[in-house]
Amino acid sequence: MIARFLRRRRAERFARGERGVAMVEMAIMTPFLALLVAGIVEYGTLWRDDLTVTSATRSAARVISNAGNGEGADFEGILSLRAALTSIDGVTVEGMMVYKATAADGEPDASCFLAGNPRSANGQCNYYSAAQIQSLTAGDFSACTGPDASWCPTGRDVAQIGGTDNVGVWVRITRPYFTGILPGDGVTITDFTVMSIEPEQ
C-alpha cells in the first residue's frame, strides 16, 4: 500500500514536470508559429494581388484592343483598369502606359522610359500618371490633342489587310505590406499585356 502511494506521488511529480516543460516549449514556439502564419498570410495576399494586377492589365488591353482606333480607346482602358484594381486595399497606381508593341518580347520601347521612369514618347506610347488615371474624363480625349497625343488612337492600324497594330498596356502599382512583418513599406508590382487591335471589316 505504501509502495503504491509512493509510486503515485512520483507519477504526479513527473506529470507536473512534463506540464511545465510543455508550457516552456509552447512559450518558445508561439512567436515562431505566429511569424510563420503572418508570412503565409503576407505572401498569400501578395500572390493574390499580383494576379489581380495581371487580370486588370489584360482587361484594360482587351478594352483598348476592342475600341480599335476610336478616340476614347485609351480612356476606356483607364476606366477598366481603375475598376479592376479597386479590390486591392491600399494600392497606389503609379502609372499606366498604352504603347505600340513592336518588340518580340512585347515590352515597351526603350524610348518610353527615361532613366527607368516611364514617359510618353512620340509615335510609341502614351503614359498616364497616377493623378491622371484618377482625374481624366472622356472630354480630355478629343482629336488626340490631350494626354493620348503621343500615340494617337485614331492613327492606329486597324486594317485587316496587312495586319493591325499590337497594343500593349503596362502598369506599375505600389502595395503596402499587409502584416508589416517584412522590411520596408511595401512592394512594387509591374505587369504588361499585349493584344492585337481588333481589325475592322
C-alpha positions as CSV (number, residue, x, y, z in Angstrom):
1,M,0.0,0.0,0.0
2,I,2.8,2.4,0.9
3,A,4.7,1.4,-2.2
4,R,1.6,2.2,-4.3
5,F,1.2,5.5,-2.7
6,L,4.9,6.4,-3.3
7,R,4.6,5.3,-6.9
8,R,1.6,7.5,-7.4
9,R,3.3,10.5,-5.8
10,R,6.3,10.0,-8.1
11,A,4.0,9.8,-11.2
12,E,2.2,13.1,-10.2
13,R,5.5,14.9,-9.7
14,F,6.7,13.6,-13.1
15,A,3.4,14.7,-14.8
16,R,3.7,18.2,-13.2
17,G,7.3,18.5,-14.5
18,E,6.1,17.4,-18.0
19,R,3.4,20.1,-17.9
20,G,6.0,22.7,-17.0
21,V,8.3,21.6,-19.9
22,A,5.3,21.7,-22.3
23,M,4.5,25.3,-21.2
24,V,8.1,26.4,-21.7
25,E,8.2,24.8,-25.1
26,M,4.9,26.5,-26.1
27,A,6.2,29.9,-24.9
28,I,9.3,29.4,-27.1
29,M,7.5,28.2,-30.2
30,T,4.5,30.6,-30.2
31,P,6.4,33.6,-31.7
32,F,7.8,31.4,-34.4
33,L,4.4,30.0,-35.2
34,A,2.8,33.5,-35.3
35,L,5.6,34.6,-37.6
36,L,5.0,31.6,-39.9
37,V,1.3,32.3,-40.1
38,A,1.9,36.0,-40.7
39,G,4.4,35.1,-43.5
40,I,1.8,32.8,-45.1
41,V,-0.8,35.5,-45.0
42,E,1.5,38.1,-46.4
43,Y,2.8,36.0,-49.3
44,G,-0.7,34.7,-50.0
45,T,-2.2,38.2,-50.3
46,L,0.8,39.4,-52.4
47,W,0.3,36.5,-54.8
48,R,-3.5,37.2,-55.0
49,D,-2.8,40.9,-55.6
50,D,-0.2,40.1,-58.3
51,L,-2.9,38.0,-60.1
52,T,-5.4,40.9,-59.7
53,V,-2.9,43.3,-61.4
54,T,-2.3,40.8,-64.2
55,S,-6.1,40.4,-64.7
56,A,-6.5,44.3,-64.6
57,T,-3.8,44.7,-67.2
58,R,-5.4,42.1,-69.5
59,S,-8.8,43.7,-69.1
60,A,-7.5,47.2,-70.0
61,A,-5.6,45.8,-73.0
62,R,-8.7,43.9,-74.2
63,V,-10.9,47.0,-73.9
64,I,-8.4,49.2,-75.8
65,S,-8.0,46.4,-78.4
66,N,-11.8,46.3,-78.9
67,A,-12.0,50.1,-79.1
68,G,-9.7,49.9,-82.2
69,N,-8.9,53.4,-83.4
70,G,-11.7,55.1,-81.6
71,E,-10.9,58.5,-80.0
72,G,-11.7,57.3,-76.5
73,A,-9.8,54.0,-76.6
74,D,-7.2,54.9,-74.0
75,F,-9.8,56.4,-71.7
76,E,-11.9,53.3,-71.8
77,G,-8.8,51.3,-70.9
78,I,-8.1,53.6,-68.0
79,L,-11.7,53.1,-66.7
80,S,-11.3,49.3,-67.0
81,L,-8.0,49.4,-65.1
82,R,-9.4,51.6,-62.4
83,A,-12.4,49.4,-61.8
84,A,-10.3,46.2,-61.8
85,L,-7.8,47.5,-59.2
86,T,-10.4,48.6,-56.6
87,S,-10.3,45.2,-54.9
88,I,-6.7,45.7,-53.7
89,D,-6.7,47.6,-50.4
90,G,-4.3,50.5,-50.1
91,V,-2.9,50.1,-53.6
92,T,-1.3,53.1,-55.3
93,V,-1.3,53.0,-59.1
94,E,2.0,54.7,-60.0
95,G,1.1,54.8,-63.7
96,M,-0.2,53.2,-66.8
97,M,1.2,53.1,-70.3
98,V,-0.6,52.4,-73.6
99,Y,2.1,51.6,-76.2
100,K,2.7,50.3,-79.7
101,A,4.1,46.8,-79.1
102,T,6.8,46.0,-81.7
103,A,9.4,44.1,-79.7
104,A,9.4,40.3,-79.8
105,D,9.0,40.1,-76.1
106,G,6.2,42.6,-76.0
107,E,8.0,45.1,-73.7
108,P,7.5,48.8,-74.3
109,D,10.1,50.5,-76.5
110,A,13.1,52.0,-74.7
111,S,12.1,55.5,-75.8
112,C,9.1,55.1,-73.4
113,F,11.4,55.3,-70.4
114,L,13.9,57.9,-69.3
115,A,16.4,56.8,-66.6
116,G,14.0,54.0,-65.7
117,N,11.0,56.3,-65.4
118,P,8.1,55.8,-67.8
119,R,7.0,58.7,-70.1
120,S,5.1,59.4,-73.3
121,A,7.1,59.1,-76.5
122,N,6.1,60.3,-79.9
123,G,4.6,57.5,-82.1
124,Q,5.3,54.9,-79.4
125,C,3.5,55.3,-76.1
126,N,1.1,57.3,-74.0
127,Y,1.9,57.4,-70.3
128,Y,-0.7,58.3,-67.7
129,S,0.4,59.2,-64.2
130,A,-1.4,58.2,-61.0
131,A,-3.1,61.7,-60.9
132,Q,-4.2,61.5,-64.5
133,I,-5.7,58.0,-64.0
134,Q,-7.8,59.3,-61.2
135,S,-8.8,62.6,-62.7
136,L,-9.1,62.2,-66.5
137,T,-12.5,62.4,-68.1
138,A,-13.8,61.5,-71.5
139,G,-13.7,65.2,-72.5
140,D,-9.9,65.1,-72.1
141,F,-9.6,62.7,-75.1
142,S,-10.6,64.7,-78.1
143,A,-8.9,64.7,-81.5
144,C,-5.6,63.5,-80.0
145,T,-4.7,66.8,-78.5
146,G,-4.8,65.6,-74.9
147,P,-2.8,63.0,-72.9
148,D,-3.1,60.5,-75.8
149,A,-1.4,62.7,-78.3
150,S,1.9,60.8,-78.4
151,W,0.4,57.6,-79.9
152,C,-2.9,58.9,-81.2
153,P,-5.6,56.2,-81.1
154,T,-7.2,57.4,-84.4
155,G,-3.9,56.7,-86.2
156,R,-3.6,53.1,-85.1
157,D,-3.7,50.5,-87.8
158,V,-7.0,48.5,-87.8
159,A,-6.9,47.3,-91.4
160,Q,-7.4,43.6,-91.7
161,I,-5.1,43.5,-94.8
162,G,-1.5,43.9,-93.8
163,G,-2.2,43.3,-90.1
164,T,-3.3,45.5,-87.2
165,D,-1.1,47.2,-84.6
166,N,-0.4,45.4,-81.4
167,V,-1.4,47.5,-78.4
168,G,0.3,47.0,-75.0
169,V,-0.8,48.0,-71.6
170,W,1.9,48.5,-68.9
171,V,1.1,49.1,-65.3
172,R,3.1,49.7,-62.1
173,I,1.5,49.7,-58.7
174,T,2.8,50.0,-55.1
175,R,1.1,47.9,-52.5
176,P,1.8,48.2,-48.8
177,Y,2.6,45.1,-46.8
178,F,-0.5,43.6,-45.2
179,T,1.0,42.4,-41.9
180,G,4.0,44.7,-41.6
181,I,6.4,41.8,-40.7
182,L,8.6,42.3,-43.8
183,P,11.2,45.0,-44.0
184,G,10.2,48.1,-46.0
185,D,6.9,49.8,-46.7
186,G,5.6,47.6,-49.4
187,V,6.2,46.0,-52.8
188,T,6.1,47.3,-56.4
189,I,4.2,45.2,-58.9
190,T,4.8,45.8,-62.6
191,D,2.9,44.0,-65.4
192,F,2.1,44.3,-69.1
193,T,-0.1,42.7,-71.6
194,V,-0.1,42.9,-75.4
195,M,-3.1,42.3,-77.7
196,S,-3.7,42.8,-81.4
197,I,-6.2,45.5,-82.2
198,E,-9.4,44.1,-83.4
199,P,-9.5,44.5,-87.2
200,E,-12.2,46.4,-89.0
201,Q,-14.1,44.6,-91.7
